[in-house]
Amino acid sequence: MKVLLVEDDRKLSRALTTMLEEDGHAVDQAHDGERGLELGTENRYDVIVLDVMLPRMDGFEVCRTLRANRVETPILMLTARTAVPDRVQGLDAGADDYLAKPFAFRELMARLRALTRREVEARQGDQLEALGLVLDLRRRRAQYEGRLLDLSPTEFALLEFFMRNCGRVVSQAQILDHVWGYESWPESNLVSVYITYLRRKFARFRIPIEVKSIRGVGYLFGG
């Protein structure tokens, strides 16, 4: 795995780089947002580990700019800011996952494996179809009956998971594991928040597909 690590704390950056390299991964380092953006745009990585509080350009702006430049590399954001709005801001900027400091290296590696696993799944087929929805997994675009849907990267990942499990009840833990890359999070209303976002998009585009809440069990995606 080739990793871009964008972290201004040089001591932490050196420690993470050493552990990643000892685990068999190649690592490029950047210590400010502008350099991270330059490396992330010009090179191909399997995953980008991006700190939020960076000099010259913060992590949110780096993430937004990478996505605007059609860089689809999975992004894991690191931060000492643990409030839910901060996490949601990172995810809405285009990040695929969010890890609060301090963290265990084993947890970081589990998150990175989950992100790269999802990329492999996407490469196994370029297109996914269900109930009139069509997902272009390579270009990360969603359409319904020829109309392009305006989805954030996290909404797209959530919809992809539901479409792969169409007609089956899935638990909140399963959704967290696939969409965000881990099995639990104390602020577990994140799943319901993003399902609400998805339902609103369906209503806006007049898509007659339901995401049903199954009390005490999970969610069912279907017509």
C-alpha positions in Angstrom: 0.0 0.0 0.0 1.3 3.5 -0.9 0.3 6.1 1.6 0.4 9.9 1.6 0.7 11.1 5.2 0.0 14.9 5.6 0.8 15.8 9.3 2.5 18.9 10.6 3.5 17.3 13.9 6.9 16.0 12.7 7.4 13.7 15.7 4.0 12.0 15.1 4.7 11.9 11.3 8.1 10.2 11.8 6.5 7.7 14.2 3.6 6.8 11.9 5.9 6.6 8.9 8.3 4.2 10.7 5.4 2.0 11.8 3.8 2.0 8.3 7.1 1.2 6.7 7.8 -1.6 9.1 4.3 -3.0 8.2 5.5 -3.1 4.6 3.9 0.1 3.2 5.5 2.9 1.2 5.0 6.4 2.7 5.3 10.0 1.3 5.2 12.8 3.9 4.0 16.3 3.8 4.0 18.8 6.7 1.7 21.5 5.4 -1.6 21.6 3.5 -0.2 23.1 0.2 2.5 20.4 -0.1 -0.1 17.7 0.8 -2.4 19.0 -2.0 0.5 19.1 -4.5 1.6 15.5 -3.7 -2.0 14.2 -3.6 -2.8 15.8 -7.0 0.4 14.8 -8.8 0.9 11.2 -7.5 -1.2 8.1 -7.2 -1.8 6.7 -3.7 -3.8 3.9 -2.2 -4.9 6.1 0.7 -4.3 9.6 2.1 -4.0 10.2 5.8 -4.8 13.9 6.3 -4.5 16.0 9.5 -7.1 18.7 9.9 -5.0 21.4 11.6 -2.3 22.2 9.1 -0.3 25.3 8.2 -0.8 27.1 4.9 -4.1 25.2 4.1 -6.2 23.2 6.6 -7.2 19.6 6.0 -10.8 20.4 5.1 -9.7 22.7 2.3 -7.1 20.2 1.1 -9.8 17.5 1.0 -12.3 19.7 -0.8 -9.7 20.8 -3.4 -8.6 17.2 -4.1 -12.2 16.1 -4.7 -12.8 19.2 -6.9 -9.8 18.1 -8.9 -11.3 14.6 -9.3 -8.8 12.9 -7.0 -10.8 9.9 -5.8 -8.1 8.4 -3.5 -9.6 7.3 -0.1 -9.0 10.0 2.5 -8.8 9.3 6.3 -8.7 12.6 8.3 -6.9 12.9 11.6 -7.8 15.4 14.2 -7.8 16.3 17.9 -11.3 17.9 17.4 -13.8 15.3 18.4 -17.2 17.1 18.3 -19.7 15.5 15.9 -20.1 18.8 13.8 -16.3 18.7 13.1 -16.4 15.1 12.0 -19.4 15.7 9.8 -17.6 18.7 8.3 -14.7 16.5 7.3 -16.9 13.8 5.8 -18.9 16.4 3.9 -15.6 17.9 2.5 -15.1 14.5 0.8 -13.3 12.4 3.4 -14.0 8.7 3.6 -13.3 8.3 7.3 -12.3 10.3 10.4 -10.0 9.3 13.3 -9.7 11.3 16.5 -6.3 11.8 18.3 -5.0 10.1 20.3 -5.5 6.8 18.5 -4.0 3.3 18.5 -1.9 2.3 15.5 -3.8 -0.9 15.2 -7.0 1.1 14.8 -5.5 3.3 12.2 -4.4 0.2 10.2 -7.9 -1.3 10.5 -9.4 1.9 9.1 -6.9 2.0 6.2 -7.6 -1.7 5.3 -11.3 -1.0 5.3 -10.9 2.0 3.0 -8.7 0.1 0.5 -11.0 -2.9 0.6 -13.8 -0.7 -0.5 -11.7 0.5 -3.4 -11.0 -3.1 -4.5 -14.8 -3.8 -4.4 -15.4 -0.8 -6.6 -12.8 -1.9 -9.2 -14.4 -5.3 -9.4 -17.2 -3.8 -11.5 -17.7 -0.4 -13.1 -21.4 -0.2 -12.7 -24.1 -1.2 -10.1 -27.8 -1.2 -10.8 -30.9 -1.6 -8.6 -34.4 -0.3 -8.6 -33.8 2.1 -11.5 -30.7 3.5 -9.9 -27.3 3.3 -11.7 -24.0 3.8 -9.9 -20.9 4.5 -12.0 -18.4 3.2 -9.5 -15.3 4.4 -11.4 -16.4 8.0 -11.8 -18.5 8.0 -8.5 -21.7 9.2 -10.2 -25.3 8.2 -9.5 -28.3 8.4 -11.9 -32.0 7.6 -11.6 -33.8 7.1 -15.0 -31.1 9.2 -16.7 -31.0 12.0 -14.2 -27.8 12.7 -12.4 -28.1 12.8 -8.6 -26.1 15.3 -6.5 -24.5 13.2 -3.8 -21.7 13.8 -1.4 -18.9 11.1 -1.3 -20.4 9.7 1.9 -23.9 9.7 0.6 -22.6 7.8 -2.5 -20.8 5.2 -0.3 -24.0 4.8 1.8 -26.1 4.3 -1.3 -23.6 1.9 -2.8 -23.8 -0.2 0.3 -27.6 -0.2 0.3 -27.7 -1.2 -3.4 -25.3 -4.1 -2.8 -27.7 -5.3 0.0 -31.0 -4.4 -1.7 -33.9 -6.3 0.0 -31.8 -7.3 3.0 -32.0 -5.8 6.5 -28.6 -4.4 7.5 -27.5 -3.3 10.9 -26.1 0.1 12.0 -22.8 -1.7 12.8 -22.6 -3.1 9.3 -23.2 0.3 7.8 -20.6 1.9 10.0 -18.1 -0.8 9.1 -18.6 -0.5 5.3 -19.2 3.3 4.9 -16.9 4.6 7.6 -14.6 1.7 8.0 -15.2 0.7 11.6 -17.8 -1.1 13.7 -18.8 1.4 16.3 -18.8 5.1 17.2 -20.2 6.6 20.4 -22.1 9.3 18.5 -24.0 6.6 16.6 -26.7 9.0 15.3 -24.3 9.6 12.3 -25.9 6.7 10.4 -29.4 8.1 10.9 -28.2 11.6 9.9 -26.9 10.4 6.6 -29.9 8.2 6.0 -32.0 11.3 6.4 -29.8 13.1 3.9 -30.3 10.2 1.4 -34.1 10.2 2.0 -34.2 14.0 1.3 -32.3 13.5 -2.0 -34.7 10.8 -3.0 -37.6 13.1 -2.2 -36.0 16.0 -4.1 -35.5 13.8 -7.2 -38.9 12.1 -6.8 -37.3 8.6 -6.5 -39.9 6.1 -5.2 -37.4 4.1 -3.1 -37.6 3.7 0.6 -35.0 3.3 3.3 -37.1 1.7 6.0 -36.1 1.7 9.7 -36.6 -1.7 11.2 -36.8 -1.0 15.0 -34.1 -2.7 17.0 -32.6 -4.4 13.9 -31.4 -1.9 11.3 -32.5 -0.7 7.9 -34.1 -2.1 4.7 -33.4 -0.6 1.3 -36.1 -1.2 -1.3 -39.1 0.0 -3.3 
